[in-house]
C-alpha cells in the first residue's frame, strides 16, 4: 500500500477545516478578517507570528502577493496561540457534524503512531503541527494527526519539486497539465495573475517540459519523478489505518464537507 493511498484516505479528514463553516466562524471569533486571512493564519499559527516571505516559501504554491495581504497583519488581530487553540476545536465540531457516531479510538491511535514514526527534518509545517498539544477528544486527535501527516507529505512535496528545479507555480502548472484538475480549479485559489501564469507556462516550454498539447515526454517523466520522490519522503501507511480512514473520508465527500473537484486535488477515496 503506497503513501499516496494514505494521503487519499486521510487528507479529507484534515480538509474539512477549509470547506466547512465552523472553522470560518472560529477564525472570525478569534478576530481574523476574511477567509484567506483565516486560512493563512490557521495553517501557520503553530510557527508563531510568521511573516509573508517565510510563509510563501513554505506554502510554495501561493502567489507572494496573496500571502502578503494576510501576513503578518493577521497577528495584529489574533495571537498565534489563540488560533492554534481554536482551529482544531472548530475542525472537531465539523467532523462531529459530518461523521456518524462511532468508536474512532483505533483510528486516532493508528494516526498518532504514524506521526510518531515521522522525521521532521526540513519539514517546518509538519514540525509545527506536531508540537501542538494533543486534543482531549478522539475526533480532535484524528484531525490533528491527519494534519501533521498531510503537512509532512506537503513539506516533502516542496522538497521534491525544488530538487527538480521547479518553482511553486511551475509545479502547479505541471499538475494542471496532467489533467487531474483544471486551471479554473487552482488559479483563483492561489492568487496568480494571468501574466504570472503565462510566464510560468513559457518557462516550462523553455525547459522542454510543456508544449501546446500538454506535458512533453520529459515533462511527464519529471512529474512522475516528483510524485515518486514525494511518496518516498512520506509516511508509510499501515493497511489498517487506510481501512479505517477511507470510509470516513468518503463520508466527508458525500456530506459535501469537501467538494469535488477541489483546489487540493484530493480525490474521493
MIDOSE-1310 file (N, C-alpha, C; in nm, 2 decimals, decimal comma, always signed):
residues 269
xxxx	+0,09/-0,12/+0,00/+0,00/+0,00/+0,00/+0,09/+0,12/+0,00; +0,06/+0,22/-0,09/+0,15/+0,33/-0,11/+0,12/+0,45/-0,02; +0,22/+0,54/+0,00/+0,19/+0,66/+0,08/+0,08/+0,74/+0,01; +0,07/+0,74/-0,12/-0,04/+0,81/-0,19/-0,18/+0,76/-0,14
xxxx	-0,19/+0,63/-0,12/-0,31/+0,58/-0,07/-0,35/+0,63/+0,07; -0,24/+0,65/+0,15/-0,26/+0,71/+0,28/-0,31/+0,85/+0,27; -0,25/+0,93/+0,18/-0,29/+1,07/+0,15/-0,44/+1,08/+0,11; -0,48/+0,99/+0,02/-0,62/+1,00/-0,03/-0,72/+0,96/+0,08
xxxx	-0,67/+0,87/+0,17/-0,76/+0,82/+0,28/-0,77/+0,92/+0,39; -0,67/+1,00/+0,42/-0,66/+1,08/+0,54/-0,68/+1,23/+0,51; -0,64/+1,28/+0,39/-0,64/+1,42/+0,36/-0,78/+1,48/+0,38; -0,89/+1,41/+0,34/-1,02/+1,48/+0,36/-1,06/+1,50/+0,50
xxxx	-1,00/+1,42/+0,59/-1,03/+1,44/+0,74/-0,97/+1,56/+0,79; -0,86/+1,60/+0,73/-0,79/+1,73/+0,76/-0,87/+1,84/+0,68; -0,90/+1,82/+0,56/-0,95/+1,93/+0,47/-1,09/+1,98/+0,51; -1,16/+1,92/+0,60/-1,29/+1,98/+0,64/-1,26/+2,12/+0,70
xxxx	-1,14/+2,15/+0,74/-1,11/+2,28/+0,80/-1,12/+2,39/+0,70; -1,11/+2,35/+0,57/-1,11/+2,45/+0,46/-1,25/+2,48/+0,40; -1,34/+2,38/+0,42/-1,46/+2,38/+0,34/-1,59/+2,38/+0,43; -1,58/+2,38/+0,55/-1,69/+2,38/+0,64/-1,71/+2,51/+0,72
xxxx	-1,82/+2,55/+0,76/-1,84/+2,68/+0,82/-1,78/+2,70/+0,96; -1,76/+2,59/+1,04/-1,72/+2,60/+1,18/-1,58/+2,67/+1,19; -1,48/+2,63/+1,11/-1,35/+2,69/+1,12/-1,36/+2,84/+1,08; -1,44/+2,87/+0,98/-1,46/+3,01/+0,94/-1,51/+3,09/+1,05
xxxx	-1,61/+3,04/+1,12/-1,67/+3,11/+1,24/-1,57/+3,13/+1,35; -1,49/+3,02/+1,37/-1,39/+3,03/+1,48/-1,28/+3,13/+1,45; -1,24/+3,14/+1,32/-1,14/+3,24/+1,28/-1,19/+3,38/+1,30; -1,32/+3,40/+1,27/-1,38/+3,53/+1,28/-1,39/+3,57/+1,43
xxxx	-1,43/+3,47/+1,51/-1,44/+3,49/+1,66/-1,31/+3,53/+1,72; -1,20/+3,47/+1,66/-1,07/+3,50/+1,72/-1,02/+3,63/+1,68; -1,09/+3,70/+1,58/-1,05/+3,83/+1,54/-1,00/+3,85/+1,40; -0,98/+3,74/+1,33/-0,92/+3,74/+1,20/-1,02/+3,80/+1,10
xxxx	-0,97/+3,86/+0,99/-1,05/+3,94/+0,90/-1,05/+3,87/+0,76; -1,16/+3,80/+0,73/-1,17/+3,74/+0,60/-1,13/+3,60/+0,59; -1,18/+3,53/+0,49/-1,15/+3,38/+0,48/-1,00/+3,36/+0,46; -0,93/+3,43/+0,37/-0,80/+3,40/+0,34/-0,70/+3,43/+0,46
xxxx	-0,73/+3,54/+0,53/-0,65/+3,56/+0,65/-0,67/+3,45/+0,75; -0,79/+3,39/+0,76/-0,81/+3,28/+0,84/-0,73/+3,16/+0,79; -0,73/+3,14/+0,66/-0,66/+3,03/+0,61/-0,51/+3,03/+0,64; -0,45/+3,14/+0,60/-0,30/+3,15/+0,62/-0,26/+3,15/+0,77
xxxx	-0,34/+3,23/+0,85/-0,31/+3,23/+0,99/-0,33/+3,09/+1,05; -0,44/+3,02/+1,00/-0,47/+2,89/+1,06/-0,37/+2,79/+1,03; -0,31/+2,79/+0,91/-0,21/+2,69/+0,87/-0,08/+2,71/+0,94; -0,05/+2,84/+0,96/+0,09/+2,87/+1,00/+0,10/+2,91/+1,15
xxxx	-0,01/+2,92/+1,22/-0,01/+2,96/+1,36/+0,09/+2,89/+1,45; +0,10/+2,75/+1,43/+0,20/+2,68/+1,52/+0,34/+2,73/+1,51; +0,37/+2,81/+1,41/+0,51/+2,86/+1,39/+0,53/+3,00/+1,45; +0,42/+3,05/+1,51/+0,44/+3,18/+1,57/+0,40/+3,29/+1,47
xxxx	+0,43/+3,42/+1,51/+0,38/+3,54/+1,42/+0,47/+3,55/+1,30; +0,46/+3,46/+1,21/+0,55/+3,45/+1,09/+0,51/+3,55/+0,99; +0,61/+3,60/+0,91/+0,58/+3,70/+0,81/+0,56/+3,63/+0,67; +0,53/+3,72/+0,57/+0,49/+3,67/+0,44/+0,60/+3,59/+0,37
xxxx	+0,73/+3,64/+0,38/+0,83/+3,57/+0,30/+0,85/+3,43/+0,34; +0,88/+3,40/+0,47/+0,89/+3,26/+0,50/+0,76/+3,18/+0,48; +0,65/+3,24/+0,50/+0,52/+3,17/+0,48/+0,51/+3,13/+0,33; +0,54/+3,22/+0,24/+0,53/+3,19/+0,10/+0,63/+3,08/+0,06
xxxx	+0,74/+3,08/+0,12/+0,84/+2,97/+0,09/+0,79/+2,84/+0,13; +0,72/+2,83/+0,25/+0,67/+2,70/+0,29/+0,55/+2,66/+0,22; +0,46/+2,75/+0,19/+0,33/+2,72/+0,13/+0,35/+2,69/-0,02; +0,46/+2,75/-0,08/+0,51/+2,72/-0,21/+0,42/+2,75/-0,33
xxxx	+0,30/+2,70/-0,33/+0,22/+2,72/-0,45/+0,14/+2,84/-0,45; +0,15/+2,93/-0,35/+0,07/+3,05/-0,34/+0,15/+3,17/-0,40; +0,08/+3,26/-0,46/+0,14/+3,39/-0,51/+0,19/+3,47/-0,39; +0,31/+3,52/-0,39/+0,36/+3,60/-0,28/+0,27/+3,72/-0,24
xxxx	+0,21/+3,78/-0,34/+0,12/+3,90/-0,31/+0,00/+3,86/-0,24; -0,05/+3,74/-0,26/-0,17/+3,69/-0,19/-0,14/+3,66/-0,05; -0,02/+3,60/-0,02/+0,02/+3,57/+0,12/+0,04/+3,70/+0,19; +0,10/+3,80/+0,12/+0,14/+3,93/+0,19/+0,01/+4,01/+0,23
xxxx	-0,10/+3,98/+0,16/-0,22/+4,05/+0,20/-0,27/+4,01/+0,34; -0,23/+3,89/+0,38/-0,28/+3,83/+0,51/-0,18/+3,83/+0,62; -0,05/+3,82/+0,58/+0,06/+3,81/+0,68/+0,16/+3,92/+0,66; +0,21/+3,98/+0,76/+0,19/+3,95/+0,91/+0,07/+4,02/+0,97
xxxx	-0,01/+4,09/+0,89/-0,12/+4,16/+0,95/-0,21/+4,08/+1,04; -0,23/+3,95/+1,01/-0,32/+3,86/+1,08/-0,29/+3,86/+1,23; -0,16/+3,87/+1,27/-0,12/+3,86/+1,41/-0,15/+3,99/+1,48; -0,19/+4,10/+1,42/-0,24/+4,22/+1,49/-0,38/+4,20/+1,53
xxxx	-0,45/+4,10/+1,47/-0,59/+4,07/+1,50/-0,61/+3,95/+1,59; -0,52/+3,86/+1,58/-0,53/+3,74/+1,67/-0,39/+3,68/+1,69; -0,37/+3,65/+1,82/-0,24/+3,59/+1,85/-0,23/+3,45/+1,80; -0,11/+3,40/+1,76/-0,10/+3,27/+1,70/-0,15/+3,16/+1,80
xxxx	-0,12/+3,18/+1,93/-0,16/+3,08/+2,03/-0,32/+3,07/+2,03; -0,39/+3,18/+2,01/-0,53/+3,17/+2,01/-0,58/+3,10/+1,89; -0,52/+3,12/+1,77/-0,56/+3,05/+1,65/-0,53/+2,90/+1,67; -0,42/+2,86/+1,72/-0,38/+2,72/+1,75/-0,49/+2,66/+1,84
xxxx	-0,53/+2,73/+1,93/-0,63/+2,67/+2,03/-0,77/+2,65/+1,96; -0,81/+2,75/+1,88/-0,95/+2,74/+1,83/-0,96/+2,66/+1,70; -0,86/+2,65/+1,62/-0,87/+2,58/+1,49/-0,90/+2,43/+1,50; -0,82/+2,36/+1,58/-0,85/+2,21/+1,60/-0,99/+2,19/+1,66
xxxx	-1,03/+2,28/+1,75/-1,16/+2,26/+1,82/-1,27/+2,28/+1,71; -1,25/+2,38/+1,62/-1,35/+2,40/+1,52/-1,36/+2,29/+1,42; -1,24/+2,23/+1,38/-1,24/+2,12/+1,29/-1,31/+2,00/+1,36; -1,29/+1,98/+1,49/-1,35/+1,87/+1,56/-1,51/+1,89/+1,56
xxxx	-1,56/+2,01/+1,57/-1,70/+2,03/+1,56/-1,75/+1,99/+1,42; -1,68/+2,03/+1,32/-1,72/+2,00/+1,18/-1,72/+1,85/+1,16; -1,62/+1,78/+1,21/-1,61/+1,63/+1,19/-1,73/+1,57/+1,27; -1,76/+1,62/+1,39/-1,87/+1,56/+1,47/-2,00/+1,58/+1,39
xxxx	-2,02/+1,69/+1,32/-2,14/+1,71/+1,25/-2,15/+1,62/+1,13; -2,03/+1,60/+1,06/-2,03/+1,53/+0,93/-2,03/+1,37/+0,95; -1,96/+1,32/+1,04/-1,94/+1,18/+1,06/-2,05/+1,12/+1,14; -2,08/+0,99/+1,12/-2,18/+0,93/+1,20/-2,12/+0,89/+1,34
xxxx	-2,20/+0,88/+1,44/-2,15/+0,84/+1,57/-2,07/+0,71/+1,56; -1,97/+0,69/+1,63/-1,89/+0,57/+1,63/-1,77/+0,57/+1,72; -1,71/+0,46/+1,73/-1,59/+0,45/+1,81/-1,47/+0,46/+1,72; -1,40/+0,58/+1,72/-1,29/+0,60/+1,63/-1,16/+0,60/+1,70
xxxx	-1,15/+0,54/+1,82/-1,03/+0,55/+1,90/-0,92/+0,47/+1,83; -0,94/+0,36/+1,77/-0,84/+0,29/+1,70/-0,78/+0,37/+1,59; -0,86/+0,44/+1,51/-0,80/+0,52/+1,40/-0,72/+0,63/+1,46; -0,76/+0,70/+1,57/-0,68/+0,80/+1,63/-0,55/+0,75/+1,67
xxxx	-0,54/+0,63/+1,73/-0,42/+0,57/+1,78/-0,33/+0,54/+1,66; -0,38/+0,48/+1,55/-0,30/+0,45/+1,44/-0,24/+0,57/+1,37; -0,32/+0,68/+1,36/-0,27/+0,80/+1,31/-0,16/+0,86/+1,39; -0,18/+0,86/+1,52/-0,07/+0,91/+1,61/+0,05/+0,82/+1,61
xxxx	+0,03/+0,69/+1,59/+0,15/+0,60/+1,57/+0,23/+0,64/+1,45; +0,15/+0,67/+1,34/+0,21/+0,71/+1,21/+0,29/+0,84/+1,23; +0,23/+0,93/+1,30/+0,30/+1,06/+1,33/+0,43/+1,04/+1,41; +0,42/+0,95/+1,51/+0,54/+0,93/+1,59/+0,66/+0,86/+1,51
xxxx	+0,62/+0,80/+1,40/+0,73/+0,74/+1,32/+0,79/+0,84/+1,21; +0,74/+0,96/+1,21/+0,78/+1,06/+1,11/+0,91/+1,13/+1,16; +1,00/+1,16/+1,06/+1,11/+1,25/+1,08/+1,06/+1,39/+1,03; +1,10/+1,49/+1,11/+1,06/+1,63/+1,07/+1,17/+1,71/+1,02
xxxx	+1,29/+1,65/+0,99/+1,40/+1,73/+0,93/+1,35/+1,80/+0,80; +1,37/+1,93/+0,79/+1,34/+2,00/+0,67/+1,19/+2,01/+0,64; +1,11/+1,99/+0,75/+0,96/+1,99/+0,73/+0,90/+2,09/+0,83; +0,91/+2,22/+0,81/+0,86/+2,31/+0,91/+0,72/+2,31/+0,95
xxxx	+0,63/+2,29/+0,85/+0,49/+2,29/+0,87/+0,45/+2,17/+0,95; +0,50/+2,05/+0,91/+0,47/+1,93/+0,99/+0,52/+1,94/+1,13; +0,64/+1,99/+1,14/+0,71/+2,00/+1,28/+0,62/+2,10/+1,37; +0,58/+2,21/+1,31/+0,50/+2,30/+1,39/+0,37/+2,23/+1,44
xxxx	+0,30/+2,16/+1,35/+0,17/+2,10/+1,40/+0,20/+1,98/+1,49; +0,32/+1,92/+1,47/+0,35/+1,80/+1,56/+0,37/+1,85/+1,70; +0,40/+1,98/+1,72/+0,42/+2,03/+1,85/+0,30/+2,08/+1,92; +0,19/+2,08/+1,86/+0,06/+2,12/+1,92/+0,01/+2,01/+2,01
xxxx	-0,03/+2,05/+2,13/-0,08/+1,96/+2,23/-0,19/+1,87/+2,18; -0,20/+1,75/+2,21/-0,30/+1,65/+2,17/-0,43/+1,70/+2,23; -0,54/+1,71/+2,14/-0,67/+1,74/+2,20/-0,73/+1,63/+2,28; -0,82/+1,66/+2,37/-0,87/+1,56/+2,46/-0,97/+1,46/+2,39
xxxx	-1,04/+1,50/+2,29/-1,14/+1,42/+2,22/-1,08/+1,34/+2,11; -1,14/+1,23/+2,08/-1,09/+1,14/+1,97/-1,09/+1,21/+1,84; -1,20/+1,27/+1,80/-1,21/+1,34/+1,67/-1,11/+1,45/+1,66; -1,09/+1,52/+1,77/-0,98/+1,63/+1,77/-0,85/+1,57/+1,75
xxxx	-0,82/+1,45/+1,81/-0,69/+1,38/+1,79/-0,68/+1,34/+1,64; -0,79/+1,29/+1,59/-0,78/+1,24/+1,45/-0,75/+1,36/+1,36; -0,82/+1,48/+1,38/-0,79/+1,59/+1,29/-0,64/+1,64/+1,31; -0,59/+1,65/+1,43/-0,46/+1,69/+1,45/-0,35/+1,60/+1,38
xxxx	-0,37/+1,47/+1,41/-0,28/+1,37/+1,35/-0,28/+1,37/+1,20; -0,41/+1,38/+1,14/-0,42/+1,39/+1,00/-0,35/+1,51/+0,94; -0,36/+1,62/+1,02/-0,30/+1,75/+0,98/-0,14/+1,74/+0,97; -0,09/+1,67/+1,08/+0,06/+1,65/+1,08/+0,10/+1,57/+0,96
xxxx	+0,03/+1,46/+0,93/+0,07/+1,37/+0,82/+0,05/+1,44/+0,69; -0,05/+1,52/+0,67/-0,07/+1,59/+0,54/+0,04/+1,70/+0,52; +0,07/+1,77/+0,63/+0,18/+1,87/+0,61/+0,32/+1,81/+0,60; +0,33/+1,69/+0,66/+0,46/+1,61/+0,64/+0,47/+1,58/+0,49
xxxx	+0,37/+1,53/+0,43/+0,37/+1,50/+0,29/+0,39/+1,62/+0,20; +0,32/+1,73/+0,24/+0,33/+1,85/+0,17/+0,47/+1,91/+0,17; +0,53/+1,91/+0,29/+0,67/+1,96/+0,30/+0,76/+1,87/+0,21; +0,74/+1,74/+0,21/+0,82/+1,66/+0,12/+0,80/+1,69/-0,02
xxxx	+0,68/+1,72/-0,06/+0,65/+1,76/-0,20/+0,72/+1,88/-0,24; +0,73/+1,98/-0,15/+0,80/+2,10/-0,18/+0,95/+2,07/-0,20; +1,01/+1,98/-0,11/+1,15/+1,94/-0,13/+1,17/+1,87/-0,26; +1,08/+1,79/-0,30/+1,09/+1,71/-0,43/+1,09/+1,81/-0,55
xxxx	+0,99/+1,90/-0,54/+0,98/+2,00/-0,65/+1,09/+2,09/-0,67; +1,14/+2,14/-0,55/+1,26/+2,23/-0,56/+1,38/+2,15/-0,61; +1,40/+2,03/-0,57/+1,51/+1,95/-0,61/+1,50/+1,93/-0,77; +1,38/+1,92/-0,82/+1,36/+1,90/-0,96/+1,38/+2,03/-1,04
xxxx	+1,40/+2,14/-0,97/+1,43/+2,27/-1,03/+1,30/+2,35/-1,07; +1,19/+2,32/-1,01/+1,07/+2,40/-1,04/+1,03/+2,49/-0,93; +0,97/+2,60/-0,97/+0,91/+2,70/-0,87/+0,77/+2,64/-0,83; +0,71/+2,71/-0,73/+0,58/+2,67/-0,69/+0,48/+2,68/-0,80
xxxx	+0,48/+2,78/-0,87/+0,38/+2,80/-0,98/+0,41/+2,70/-1,09; +0,53/+2,68/-1,13/+0,56/+2,58/-1,23/+0,52/+2,44/-1,19; +0,54/+2,41/-1,06/+0,49/+2,28/-1,01/+0,34/+2,27/-1,03; +0,27/+2,38/-0,99/+0,12/+2,38/-1,01/+0,08/+2,36/-1,15
xxxx	+0,15/+2,42/-1,24/+0,12/+2,41/-1,39/+0,14/+2,27/-1,44; +0,24/+2,20/-1,39/+0,26/+2,06/-1,43/+0,15/+1,97/-1,38; +0,10/+2,00/-1,26/-0,01/+1,93/-1,20/-0,13/+1,95/-1,29; -0,16/+2,07/-1,32/-0,28/+2,10/-1,41/-0,26/+2,03/-1,54
xxxx	-0,14/+2,03/-1,59/-0,12/+1,97/-1,73/-0,14/+1,82/-1,73; -0,14/+1,76/-1,61/-0,17/+1,61/-1,61/-0,32/+1,59/-1,63; -0,40/+1,69/-1,62/-0,55/+1,68/-1,63/-0,62/+1,64/-1,50; -0,54/+1,63/-1,39/-0,60/+1,60/-1,27/-0,70/+1,70/-1,22
xxxx	-0,68/+1,83/-1,25/-0,77/+1,94/-1,22/-0,75/+2,05/-1,32; -0,84/+2,14/-1,33/-0,84/+2,25/-1,43/-0,77/+2,37/-1,37; -0,73/+2,46/-1,47/-0,67/+2,59/-1,43/-0,77/+2,67/-1,34; -0,90/+2,66/-1,38/-1,00/+2,73/-1,31/-1,02/+2,68/-1,16
xxxx	-0,98/+2,56/-1,14/-0,99/+2,50/-1,01/-0,88/+2,55/-0,91; -0,77/+2,60/-0,97/-0,65/+2,63/-0,90/-0,62/+2,78/-0,89; -0,61/+2,84/-1,01/-0,55/+2,98/-1,02/-0,62/+3,08/-0,93; -0,76/+3,08/-0,92/-0,82/+3,18/-0,83/-0,79/+3,15/-0,69
xxxx	-0,76/+3,03/-0,65/-0,74/+2,99/-0,51/-0,59/+3,01/-0,47; -0,50/+3,04/-0,56/-0,36/+3,05/-0,54/-0,31/+3,20/-0,56; -0,39/+3,28/-0,62/-0,36/+3,42/-0,63/-0,27/+3,46/-0,74; -0,24/+3,38/-0,84/-0,16/+3,41/-0,95/-0,23/+3,49/-1,06
xxxx	-0,17/+3,59/-1,11/-0,23/+3,67/-1,22/-0,22/+3,59/-1,35; -0,29/+3,63/-1,45/-0,28/+3,57/-1,58/-0,14/+3,59/-1,63; -0,08/+3,70/-1,61/+0,06/+3,73/-1,66/+0,16/+3,64/-1,60; +0,14/+3,62/-1,47/+0,23/+3,53/-1,39/+0,21/+3,38/-1,44
xxxx	+0,09/+3,34/-1,46/+0,06/+3,21/-1,51/+0,12/+3,18/-1,64; +0,11/+3,28/-1,74/+0,16/+3,26/-1,87/+0,31/+3,26/-1,87; +0,37/+3,34/-1,78/+0,52/+3,35/-1,77/+0,57/+3,21/-1,72; +0,50/+3,15/-1,63/+0,55/+3,02/-1,58/+0,53/+2,92/-1,69
xxxx	+0,42/+2,93/-1,77/+0,40/+2,84/-1,88/+0,51/+2,85/-1,98; +0,55/+2,98/-2,01/+0,66/+3,00/-2,11/+0,79/+2,94/-2,05; +0,81/+2,95/-1,92/+0,93/+2,89/-1,86/+0,94/+2,74/-1,88; +0,82/+2,67/-1,86/+0,81/+2,53/-1,87/+0,84/+2,49/-2,02
xxxx	+0,79/+2,57/-2,11/+0,81/+2,55/-2,25/+0,96/+2,56/-2,28; +1,03/+2,66/-2,23/+1,17/+2,68/-2,25/+1,25/+2,56/-2,19; +1,20/+2,50/-2,09/+1,27/+2,39/-2,03/+1,24/+2,25/-2,10; +1,15/+2,26/-2,20/+1,11/+2,14/-2,27/+1,02/+2,05/-2,20
xxxx	+0,94/+2,11/-2,10/+0,85/+2,02/-2,02/+0,71/+2,04/-2,06; +0,68/+2,14/-2,14/+0,54/+2,17/-2,18/+0,53/+2,21/-2,32; +0,43/+2,17/-2,39/+0,40/+2,23/-2,53/+0,25/+2,25/-2,54; +0,21/+2,28/-2,66/+0,06/+2,32/-2,68/-0,03/+2,20/-2,65
xxxx	+0,02/+2,08/-2,65/-0,06/+1,96/-2,63/-0,06/+1,92/-2,48; +0,03/+1,98/-2,40/+0,03/+1,95/-2,26/+0,18/+1,91/-2,22; +0,19/+1,83/-2,12/+0,33/+1,79/-2,08/+0,40/+1,71/-2,19; +0,52/+1,74/-2,22/+0,60/+1,67/-2,31/+0,64/+1,54/-2,24
xxxx	+0,71/+1,45/-2,32/+0,76/+1,33/-2,26/+0,85/+1,36/-2,14; +0,94/+1,46/-2,15/+1,03/+1,50/-2,04/+0,94/+1,55/-1,93; +0,84/+1,62/-1,96/+0,75/+1,68/-1,85/+0,68/+1,57/-1,78; +0,63/+1,47/-1,85/+0,56/+1,35/-1,78/+0,66/+1,28/-1,69
xxxx	+0,78/+1,26/-1,74/+0,88/+1,19/-1,66/+0,92/+1,27/-1,54; +0,94/+1,40/-1,55/+0,97/+1,48/-1,43/+0,86/+1,48/-1,33; +0,74/+1,49/-1,38/+0,62/+1,49/-1,29/+0,62/+1,36/-1,22; +0,64/+1,25/-1,29/+0,64/+1,12/-1,22/+0,75/+1,11/-1,12
xxxx	+0,87/+1,17/-1,15/+0,98/+1,16/-1,05/+0,95/+1,24/-0,93; +0,88/+1,36/-0,94/+0,84/+1,44/-0,83/+0,74/+1,36/-0,74; +0,64/+1,30/-0,80/+0,54/+1,22/-0,73/+0,61/+1,10/-0,66; +0,70/+1,04/-0,72/+0,76/+0,92/-0,66/+0,85/+0,97/-0,55
xxxx	+0,92/+1,08/-0,56/+1,00/+1,13/-0,45/+0,91/+1,18/-0,34; +0,80/+1,24/-0,37/+0,71/+1,27/-0,26/+0,66/+1,15/-0,18; +0,63/+1,04/-0,25/+0,59/+0,92/-0,19/+0,70/+0,86/-0,10; +0,83/+0,86/-0,16/+0,94/+0,81/-0,08/+0,96/+0,89/+0,05
xxxx	+0,94/+1,02/+0,04/+0,96/+1,10/+0,16/+0,84/+1,10/+0,26; +0,73/+1,04/+0,22/+0,61/+1,05/+0,30/+0,61/+0,93/+0,40; +0,51/+0,94/+0,49/+0,49/+0,83/+0,59/+0,44/+0,70/+0,52; +0,48/+0,59/+0,56/+0,44/+0,46/+0,50/+0,32/+0,41/+0,58
xxxx	+0,20/+0,39/+0,51/+0,08/+0,36/+0,59/+0,06/+0,22/+0,63; +0,02/+0,19/+0,75/-0,03/+0,06/+0,78/-0,17/+0,04/+0,71; -0,19/-0,08/+0,67/-0,31/-0,11/+0,59/-0,44/-0,09/+0,68; -0,43/-0,12/+0,80/-0,55/-0,10/+0,89/-0,58/+0,05/+0,90
xxxx	-0,49/+0,14/+0,90/-0,52/+0,28/+0,91/-0,60/+0,32/+0,79; -0,56/+0,28/+0,67/-0,63/+0,32/+0,55/-0,77/+0,26/+0,55; -0,78/+0,13/+0,60/-0,91/+0,06/+0,60/-1,01/+0,14/+0,69; -0,96/+0,20/+0,80/-1,05/+0,27/+0,89/-1,08/+0,41/+0,84
xxxx	-0,98/+0,48/+0,78/-0,99/+0,62/+0,74/-1,07/+0,64/+0,61; -1,05/+0,55/+0,51/-1,11/+0,57/+0,38/-1,26/+0,59/+0,39; -1,33/+0,50/+0,46/-1,48/+0,52/+0,46/-1,52/+0,65/+0,53; -1,45/+0,70/+0,62/-1,48/+0,83/+0,68/-1,45/+0,94/+0,59
xxxx	-1,35/+0,93/+0,51/-1,32/+1,03/+0,41/-1,42/+1,03/+0,30; -1,47/+0,92/+0,26/-1,58/+0,91/+0,16/-1,71/+0,98/+0,22; -1,73/+0,96/+0,35/-1,85/+1,02/+0,41/-1,83/+1,18/+0,41; -1,71/+1,22/+0,43/-1,68/+1,37/+0,43/-1,72/+1,42/+0,29
xxxx	-1,68/+1,35/+0,18/-1,71/+1,40/+0,05/-1,86/+1,39/+0,03; -1,92/+1,28/+0,07/-2,07/+1,26/+0,04/-2,15/+1,36/+0,12; -2,10/+1,41/+0,23/-2,18/+1,51/+0,31/-2,15/+1,65/+0,25; -2,07/+1,66/+0,15/-2,04/+1,79/+0,10/-1,95/+1,88/+0,18
xxxx	-1,88/+1,81/+0,27/-1,78/+1,89/+0,36/-1,65/+1,92/+0,28; -1,62/+1,84/+0,18/-1,51/+1,87/+0,09/-1,57/+1,85/-0,05; -1,55/+1,95/-0,14/-1,61/+1,94/-0,27/-1,52/+1,86/-0,37; -1,58/+1,82/-0,48/-1,51/+1,75/-0,59/-1,55/+1,82/-0,72
xxxx	-1,46/+1,88/-0,80/-1,31/+1,88/-0,76/-1,28/+1,99/-0,66; -1,16/+1,99/-0,61/-1,12/+2,08/-0,51/-0,98/+2,13/-0,54; -0,94/+2,25/-0,49/-0,81/+2,30/-0,52/-0,69/+2,22/-0,47; -0,72/+2,13/-0,37/-0,62/+2,05/-0,32/-0,58/+1,94/-0,41
xxxx	-0,68/+1,90/-0,49/-0,66/+1,79/-0,59/-0,68/+1,65/-0,53; -0,74/+1,64/-0,41/-0,76/+1,51/-0,35/-0,88/+1,45/-0,40; -0,88/+1,32/-0,44/-1,00/+1,26/-0,50/-1,08/+1,19/-0,39; -1,20/+1,15/-0,42/-1,28/+1,08/-0,33/-1,21/+0,94/-0,31
x	-1,18/+0,91/-0,18/-1,11/+0,78/-0,15/-1,18/+0,66/-0,20
